[in-house]
Amino acid sequence: MRGLRRLAAVCPHASAAGLSPGQALAEARAICPELGVVDDVPEADRAALAALAAWCERFSPLAAVDP
């Protein structure tokens, strides 16, 4: 469905409240009105992970991102 926002991940507190990844945001907010939401930015996540892997290469030549 277009425009339907879903949870990509949840913290342990949200999980304990009954929320789970894949759940519709509207349903999650009905369960937990004080829910804080951060937009998912996959490109930024990939860039940060690549930078972390590059930094780890100083300790191990086997550090790499697993796509």
ZADREN-806514 format. One record per residue (C-alpha): x, y, z. Coordinates in Angstrom, 2 decimals, decimal comma. Layout:
<site px="X" py="Y" pz="Z"/>
...
This chain:
<site px="0,00" py="0,00" pz="0,00"/>
<site px="1,28" py="3,45" pz="-0,85"/>
<site px="1,60" py="5,86" pz="2,02"/>
<site px="1,36" py="3,18" pz="4,70"/>
<site px="4,19" py="3,67" pz="7,15"/>
<site px="5,45" py="0,59" pz="8,96"/>
<site px="7,91" py="0,07" pz="11,79"/>
<site px="11,31" py="-1,02" pz="10,46"/>
<site px="12,72" py="-1,82" pz="13,91"/>
<site px="11,74" py="-1,46" pz="17,54"/>
<site px="13,70" py="-1,00" pz="20,75"/>
<site px="13,33" py="-3,40" pz="23,69"/>
<site px="10,90" py="-1,02" pz="25,44"/>
<site px="8,63" py="-0,84" pz="22,39"/>
<site px="8,80" py="-4,61" pz="21,99"/>
<site px="7,77" py="-5,06" pz="25,63"/>
<site px="4,79" py="-2,74" pz="24,93"/>
<site px="3,65" py="-5,10" pz="22,16"/>
<site px="5,12" py="-3,39" pz="19,08"/>
<site px="6,98" py="-5,30" pz="16,39"/>
<site px="8,81" py="-4,63" pz="13,11"/>
<site px="6,44" py="-4,56" pz="10,14"/>
<site px="3,54" py="-3,26" pz="12,20"/>
<site px="1,62" py="-0,29" pz="10,80"/>
<site px="2,63" py="3,00" pz="12,45"/>
<site px="-1,01" py="3,95" pz="13,07"/>
<site px="-1,61" py="0,67" pz="14,90"/>
<site px="1,61" py="1,12" pz="16,90"/>
<site px="0,57" py="4,63" pz="17,93"/>
<site px="-2,83" py="3,32" pz="19,02"/>
<site px="-1,04" py="0,85" pz="21,31"/>
<site px="1,64" py="3,27" pz="22,47"/>
<site px="0,59" py="6,94" pz="21,99"/>
<site px="3,90" py="8,27" pz="23,37"/>
<site px="5,84" py="6,37" pz="20,70"/>
<site px="8,86" py="8,26" pz="19,35"/>
<site px="9,55" py="7,72" pz="15,64"/>
<site px="12,75" py="8,23" pz="13,64"/>
<site px="12,58" py="7,96" pz="9,85"/>
<site px="14,51" py="5,10" pz="8,27"/>
<site px="17,25" py="6,32" pz="5,89"/>
<site px="18,81" py="3,20" pz="4,34"/>
<site px="21,39" py="5,14" pz="2,31"/>
<site px="22,72" py="6,85" pz="5,44"/>
<site px="22,80" py="3,51" pz="7,27"/>
<site px="24,82" py="1,93" pz="4,45"/>
<site px="27,26" py="4,85" pz="4,38"/>
<site px="27,74" py="4,75" pz="8,16"/>
<site px="28,29" py="0,99" pz="8,09"/>
<site px="30,85" py="1,32" pz="5,27"/>
<site px="32,70" py="4,00" pz="7,25"/>
<site px="32,70" py="1,80" pz="10,35"/>
<site px="34,04" py="-1,17" pz="8,36"/>
<site px="36,80" py="1,04" pz="6,89"/>
<site px="37,76" py="2,20" pz="10,39"/>
<site px="37,84" py="-1,42" pz="11,63"/>
<site px="40,39" py="-2,34" pz="8,95"/>
<site px="43,10" py="-0,86" pz="11,18"/>
<site px="42,51" py="-3,78" pz="13,55"/>
<site px="41,70" py="-6,55" pz="11,07"/>
<site px="42,12" py="-6,84" pz="7,30"/>
<site px="39,00" py="-9,04" pz="7,27"/>
<site px="36,58" py="-6,30" pz="8,30"/>
<site px="34,00" py="-5,71" pz="5,59"/>
<site px="30,32" py="-4,94" pz="5,09"/>
<site px="28,19" py="-7,99" pz="4,37"/>
<site px="25,52" py="-6,94" pz="1,86"/>
